[in-house]
Amino acid sequence: MRGFGPSSTTHRVRSDRRVSKQEKPDVEETLEQDRTATRKDEHILIAQREDVGFHRTGTLLDGVQFFHDSLPDLDIDAIDTSVQVMGKRLRIPLMVAGMTGGTDKARDINKRLAEQVQGYGCAMGLGSQRAMLEQPALSATYEVRDVAPTMLLFGNIGVIQARDTPTAALREMSERVGADALCVHMNPAQEVVQPEGDRDFRGGLETMGRLQSELPIPIVAKETGCGVSPRTAQRLYDMGIRHVDVSGSGGTSWVAVEMKRARGTKKGLGELLREWGIPTAASVVYARRVGMETIVATGGIQTGLDIARAIALGATIGGMARPVLQALDAKGAQGVWEVLERIERELRAVMLLVGAANVEALRAAPKFLSPELRPWLLGESNDRR
Ligand SMILES: Cc1cc2nc3c(=O)[nH]c(=O)nc-3n(C[C@H](O)[C@H](O)[C@H](O)COP(=O)(O)O)c2cc1C
């Protein structure tokens, strides 16, 4: 699998050879690693600068309407926006979702994001750690504990890469960066459009189950922009997974990102599937309905109001990827800090206006759902094969 990570061919039979050849890569592998670095930097550049959002498919979070409270009995500055996630308290219910690692540019991005996130008091994910699995020297491009010693940190690996990697290596990979939990990403839509993408997706669910039972840290099943269906949520739950990042549609379209890199038939496929996915709002409800303990609402989150709406649907926290990357690109570390401050300001205002003194009260705030969201929620029964 190539996906977000490096791109050497990863069939099961190759996994042991790859691990044992880490010390002395051959020419083919070195070239692959170069191509990987190029692709990863391309992803960053495309995500920063190009139009890779969904065009028609929204998050549907605006389908959640709160009832306004004209007489909130609250001091806005005393509202408690904090949440407890996996044993750590976050000042605001937000995670900067996993984006990168494996190149010099990625190292710089991870470090600068981590500094701001640690300082502010929320959570952060790393991008796919496949590169450091293959080249241990690249670990440094993911390591942020020197600047973010206590931040809630999520490692990241693709489920198909994980399928082909011994658990012990994934354990070492997670320990090396000091991850509190491991996001195992699912990205079949990206893969089928990516020029060098994967084609064999068998064994993904079993891999989730293996990691869940064999790794000492929590596993987060993470989508990457296409959302999680009722059936996927149920299958993950039945496999023992209790944490999910729904990464629904409405934000960054990874089909669109790969479409920008693709030529010929793959480009055509990308055009066809650009809007593919399940809106973030619906995905959160599906994850809640099966009983997931932690639900990260990533995919198109732009404001504190979006996060409030996701929480009202059952999310634990919101997640943001591309908007934070763009803020870093435009205004450096200060830009990231401003996004976090803005999110808190907006969330605090919404909590006041619904009369919620804390995040638990926000979750229970009176609301109604718009007609656009309802078919997705009713349609669930068709998906219970
Ligand atoms: C530049 C970039 C790189 C990404 N790389 C990864 C990755 O390595 N692993 C992963 O699970 N998700 C990755 N993602 C997906 C995000 O974590 C997120 O799920 C998705 O972009 C939707 O969030 P957004 O609409 O806020 O961008 C990446 C996103 C961006 C923008």
The ligand as an SDF file (V2000), in Angstrom:
LIG
                    3D

 31 33  0  0  0  0  0  0  0  0999 V2000
   -1.5730   17.0070    3.9480 C   0  0  0  0  0  0  0  0  0  0  0  0
   -2.3980   15.9380    4.5850 C   0  0  0  0  0  0  0  0  0  0  0  0
   -1.8220   14.7090    4.8430 C   0  0  0  0  0  0  0  0  0  0  0  0
   -2.5640   13.6830    5.4420 C   0  0  0  0  0  0  0  0  0  0  0  0
   -1.9640   12.5010    5.7750 N   0  0  0  0  0  0  0  0  0  0  0  0
   -2.6420   11.5790    6.5080 C   0  0  0  0  0  0  0  0  0  0  0  0
   -1.9940   10.4140    7.0100 C   0  0  0  0  0  0  0  0  0  0  0  0
   -0.7970   10.1910    6.8010 O   0  0  0  0  0  0  0  0  0  0  0  0
   -2.7370    9.5320    7.7180 N   0  0  0  0  0  0  0  0  0  0  0  0
   -4.0750    9.7350    7.9790 C   0  0  0  0  0  0  0  0  0  0  0  0
   -4.7070    8.9280    8.6740 O   0  0  0  0  0  0  0  0  0  0  0  0
   -4.7160   10.8300    7.4930 N   0  0  0  0  0  0  0  0  0  0  0  0
   -4.0300   11.7390    6.7890 C   0  0  0  0  0  0  0  0  0  0  0  0
   -4.6750   12.8800    6.3380 N   0  0  0  0  0  0  0  0  0  0  0  0
   -6.1440   12.9830    6.5000 C   0  0  0  0  0  0  0  0  0  0  0  0
   -6.5510   13.8350    7.6830 C   0  0  0  0  0  0  0  0  0  0  0  0
   -6.0820   13.3200    8.9000 O   0  0  0  0  0  0  0  0  0  0  0  0
   -8.0820   13.9970    7.7440 C   0  0  0  0  0  0  0  0  0  0  0  0
   -8.6720   12.7520    8.0340 O   0  0  0  0  0  0  0  0  0  0  0  0
   -8.6930   14.5400    6.4600 C   0  0  0  0  0  0  0  0  0  0  0  0
   -7.8290   15.4420    5.8000 O   0  0  0  0  0  0  0  0  0  0  0  0
  -10.0190   15.2530    6.7080 C   0  0  0  0  0  0  0  0  0  0  0  0
   -9.8510   16.3590    7.5500 O   0  0  0  0  0  0  0  0  0  0  0  0
   -9.8950   17.8910    7.0150 P   0  0  0  0  0  0  0  0  0  0  0  0
  -11.1580   18.0370    6.2280 O   0  0  0  0  0  0  0  0  0  0  0  0
   -9.8470   18.7190    8.2550 O   0  0  0  0  0  0  0  0  0  0  0  0
   -8.6610   18.0670    6.1700 O   0  0  0  0  0  0  0  0  0  0  0  0
   -3.9460   13.8980    5.7450 C   0  0  0  0  0  0  0  0  0  0  0  0
   -4.5150   15.1570    5.4700 C   0  0  0  0  0  0  0  0  0  0  0  0
   -3.7650   16.1720    4.9030 C   0  0  0  0  0  0  0  0  0  0  0  0
   -4.4220   17.4790    4.6410 C   0  0  0  0  0  0  0  0  0  0  0  0
  1  2  1  0
  2  3  1  0
  2 30  2  0
  3  4  2  0
  4  5  1  0
  4 28  1  0
  5  6  2  0
  6  7  1  0
  6 13  1  0
  7  8  2  0
  7  9  1  0
  9 10  1  0
 10 11  2  0
 10 12  1  0
 12 13  2  0
 13 14  1  0
 14 15  1  0
 14 28  1  0
 15 16  1  0
 16 17  1  0
 16 18  1  0
 18 19  1  0
 18 20  1  0
 20 21  1  0
 20 22  1  0
 22 23  1  0
 23 24  1  0
 24 25  2  0
 24 26  1  0
 24 27  1  0
 28 29  2  0
 29 30  1  0
 30 31  1  0
M  END
$$$$
